[in-house]
């Protein structure tokens, strides 16, 4: 066990001048000191870069990069990871924060399970198990589809072994569901460590892409289609009977989603979802 591995904190930025100083300061205030903070700006049009540069001048562990062109959310996350040197990757978005003891906790938990590929926190209390604990691929899929939706976690709620992240192929770049998809992919190959809440702080505001989940029913519908894709894949870790049960549950949710879109939105929206299902 390495009690003090380097952690690469990755902060992707696009027009976050309102929040980025607090996000950076939360990393600087960490009780765990062996980190590098890699800030990658995706061609912001505000003062995000100048604020980041002011921190870079005062701490040699902070490095600021500016993309030659706008890449978008998940490609920029991959770009940030390409600069990393640490054993672990820890995403902290420019509008979020990590508690002072957060990095220390995440490293402590991960180092107890050296074979794990990644860890997820911000999960509600488990009534039967004390965090942290490790799940095999089959156990992780079973947990998500039958007990607790553990894969519905943003990158902020993860810590990832860098080598295994690269081995998995990184984020695919699919809009909205890149993290949901990555947890499925990683969990087919590696164990996952579940960790307690209270490690990171997620800010909610009007400029977030995640607001689409609440306003456009097609966005959460894409998660259901992605679930079917992974459940039907030849490398799905579930047993055949478990797989069929999970598929049946997802299909029920799909039907309800299409009917809900018809009732609460429009015929056009429900047809969009139905056609996407047929195509999938």
C-alpha positions in Angstrom: 0.0 0.0 0.0 1.3 3.4 -1.0 0.0 5.8 1.7 1.0 9.0 -0.2 0.5 8.5 -4.0 0.2 11.5 -6.3 -3.3 12.5 -7.1 -4.0 14.4 -10.4 -6.9 16.7 -9.7 -8.5 17.6 -13.1 -10.5 20.8 -13.5 -12.1 21.4 -16.8 -13.3 25.0 -17.4 -15.7 26.8 -19.6 -17.0 30.3 -18.5 -16.8 29.6 -14.8 -15.5 33.0 -13.5 -18.2 33.1 -10.9 -17.1 29.9 -9.2 -13.6 28.8 -10.3 -11.7 30.6 -7.5 -13.7 28.7 -4.8 -13.2 25.4 -6.7 -9.4 25.9 -6.9 -9.1 27.1 -3.3 -10.9 23.9 -2.1 -8.1 21.9 -3.7 -5.4 24.1 -2.3 -6.9 23.7 1.2 -6.7 19.9 1.1 -5.2 18.2 4.1 -3.7 15.8 1.6 -0.7 17.5 0.0 0.6 15.2 -2.7 -1.5 16.5 -5.6 -1.2 18.3 -8.9 -4.0 20.5 -10.1 -4.4 20.4 -13.9 -6.8 23.2 -15.1 -7.8 22.9 -18.8 -9.8 25.8 -20.2 -12.0 25.1 -23.2 -11.8 28.6 -24.8 -13.7 30.5 -22.1 -15.0 34.0 -23.0 -14.9 35.3 -19.5 -12.1 35.8 -16.9 -11.8 32.1 -15.9 -8.2 31.8 -17.3 -6.9 34.9 -15.6 -8.3 33.8 -12.2 -6.7 30.3 -12.7 -3.4 31.9 -13.7 -3.4 33.9 -10.4 -3.4 30.6 -8.5 -0.8 29.1 -10.8 1.6 31.9 -10.0 1.4 31.1 -6.3 1.6 27.3 -6.3 3.9 25.2 -8.5 1.5 22.2 -8.2 -1.0 24.1 -10.3 -0.8 24.1 -14.1 -3.1 25.9 -16.5 -3.7 24.8 -20.1 -5.8 26.4 -22.8 -7.3 24.3 -25.7 -6.6 25.4 -29.2 -10.3 25.0 -29.9 -13.4 24.3 -28.0 -13.6 20.5 -27.4 -16.8 20.1 -25.3 -17.3 18.5 -21.9 -16.2 14.9 -22.1 -13.4 15.4 -24.7 -12.0 18.1 -22.5 -12.1 15.7 -19.6 -9.9 13.3 -21.6 -7.6 16.2 -22.6 -7.1 17.0 -18.9 -6.3 13.4 -18.1 -3.7 13.4 -20.9 -1.6 15.9 -18.9 -1.9 13.8 -15.6 1.0 12.1 -13.9 -0.7 10.8 -10.8 -1.7 7.3 -9.8 -5.3 8.5 -9.4 -7.5 11.0 -11.3 -9.8 13.2 -9.3 -12.2 15.4 -11.3 -13.3 18.6 -9.5 -15.3 20.8 -11.9 -14.7 24.5 -11.9 -18.1 25.1 -10.3 -17.8 22.4 -7.6 -15.7 21.9 -4.5 -14.0 19.2 -2.5 -13.9 19.2 1.3 -10.5 19.8 2.9 -10.3 16.1 4.0 -11.7 14.8 0.7 -8.5 13.8 -1.1 -7.2 12.2 2.0 -10.3 10.1 2.4 -10.4 9.1 -1.2 -6.8 7.9 -1.3 -7.2 6.1 2.0 -10.2 4.2 0.8 -8.7 3.3 -2.6 -5.4 2.1 -1.2 -7.3 -0.5 0.8 -8.4 -2.1 -2.4 -5.3 -2.0 -4.8 -7.0 -4.1 -7.5 -10.0 -1.7 -7.9 -10.3 0.4 -11.0 -12.2 3.3 -9.5 -14.2 4.4 -6.5 -17.6 6.2 -6.2 -18.8 8.4 -3.4 -21.8 10.6 -2.8 -23.9 7.5 -2.3 -26.6 7.3 0.3 -26.1 5.2 3.4 -26.1 1.4 2.8 -28.4 -0.2 5.4 -26.4 -3.5 5.3 -22.8 -2.6 4.7 -20.4 -0.1 6.1 -18.4 2.0 3.6 -15.9 1.5 2.1 -16.4 -1.8 0.5 -15.5 -3.3 -2.8 -17.8 -4.8 -5.5 -16.8 -7.2 -8.3 -18.1 -6.5 -11.8 -21.1 -8.8 -11.3 -21.8 -7.4 -7.9 -21.6 -3.8 -9.2 -24.0 -4.4 -12.0 -26.4 -6.2 -9.7 -26.2 -3.4 -7.1 -27.0 -0.8 -9.8 -29.9 -2.5 -11.4 -31.6 -4.2 -8.5 -30.6 -2.3 -5.3 -29.1 1.2 -5.7 -28.3 3.2 -8.9 -24.6 3.6 -8.1 -23.7 4.4 -11.7 -25.7 7.6 -11.6 -22.8 9.6 -10.3 -21.1 12.6 -11.9 -17.2 12.6 -12.3 -17.0 14.7 -9.2 -18.1 11.7 -7.2 -15.4 9.5 -8.5 -11.7 8.7 -8.1 -10.1 6.7 -10.9 -6.9 4.7 -11.3 -5.3 6.5 -14.1 -3.8 3.4 -15.8 -7.1 1.6 -15.8 -8.9 4.8 -17.1 -6.6 4.8 -20.1 -7.0 1.0 -20.5 -10.8 1.4 -20.6 -10.6 3.9 -23.5 -11.5 7.0 -21.4 -14.7 8.9 -21.9 -16.5 8.2 -25.2 -17.7 11.8 -25.5 -21.4 11.0 -25.7 -23.3 14.1 -24.6 -24.9 14.0 -21.1 -24.2 10.3 -20.3 -20.4 10.0 -20.7 -19.8 9.3 -17.0 -22.8 6.9 -16.7 -21.3 5.0 -19.6 -17.8 5.0 -18.3 -18.8 3.5 -14.9 -20.5 0.6 -16.9 -17.4 0.1 -19.0 -15.0 0.2 -16.0 -17.2 -2.1 -14.0 -17.0 -4.8 -16.7 -13.3 -5.0 -16.2 -12.4 -3.9 -12.7 -13.7 -3.8 -9.1 -15.3 -0.6 -7.8 -15.0 0.8 -4.3 -18.1 2.4 -2.8 -17.4 5.2 -0.4 -19.4 7.3 2.0 -21.0 10.7 1.3 -19.6 14.1 2.5 -16.4 14.1 0.5 -17.3 16.5 -2.3 -19.8 19.3 -2.8 -21.8 19.7 -6.0 -23.0 23.2 -6.9 -26.4 23.6 -8.6 -26.9 26.6 -10.9 -28.8 27.6 -14.0 -25.8 27.3 -16.4 -25.3 23.5 -16.0 -25.8 21.0 -18.7 -27.4 18.7 -16.2 -30.4 21.0 -16.1 -31.3 19.3 -19.4 -32.2 16.2 -17.4 -35.0 18.0 -15.7 -36.4 19.9 -18.8 -36.0 17.5 -21.7 -37.3 13.9 -21.1 -35.2 12.7 -24.0 -32.0 13.2 -21.9 -32.8 10.7 -19.1 -34.2 8.5 -21.8 -30.8 8.2 -23.3 -29.5 6.7 -20.0 -32.1 3.9 -20.4 -31.0 3.2 -23.9 -27.4 3.1 -22.8 -28.4 0.7 -20.0 -29.9 -1.7 -22.6 -26.7 -1.5 -24.7 -24.5 -2.6 -21.8 -26.9 -5.2 -20.5 -27.2 -6.8 -24.0 -23.4 -6.7 -24.6 -21.6 -10.0 -24.7 -19.3 -8.9 -21.9 -22.1 -8.0 -19.5 -21.0 -9.4 -16.1 -24.5 -10.4 -14.9 -25.6 -14.0 -15.0 -28.1 -14.8 -17.8 -31.2 -14.8 -15.6 -30.1 -11.6 -13.8 -29.4 -10.0 -17.2 -32.9 -10.8 -18.5 -34.5 -9.5 -15.3 -32.5 -6.2 -15.5 -33.5 -5.8 -19.2 -37.1 -6.3 -18.3 -36.9 -3.6 -15.6 -35.3 -1.1 -18.0 -37.9 -1.8 -20.7 -40.6 -1.0 -18.2 -39.0 2.3 -17.5 -38.6 3.0 -21.2 -42.4 2.4 -21.7 -43.2 4.7 -18.8 -40.9 7.4 -20.1 -42.4 7.4 -23.6 -46.0 7.6 -22.2 -44.9 10.3 -19.7 -43.4 12.4 -22.5 -46.7 12.0 -24.5 -48.7 13.1 -21.4 -46.6 15.9 -20.1 -44.7 17.2 -23.1 -45.8 16.5 -26.7 -46.5 13.8 -29.3 -43.3 15.0 -31.1 -41.2 14.3 -28.1 -42.6 10.9 -27.4 -42.1 10.0 -31.1 -38.5 11.1 -30.9 -38.0 8.7 -28.0 -39.8 5.9 -29.7 -37.8 6.3 -32.9 -34.6 6.3 -30.9 -35.6 3.1 -29.2 -36.3 1.4 -32.6 -32.9 2.6 -33.9 -31.2 1.3 -30.8 
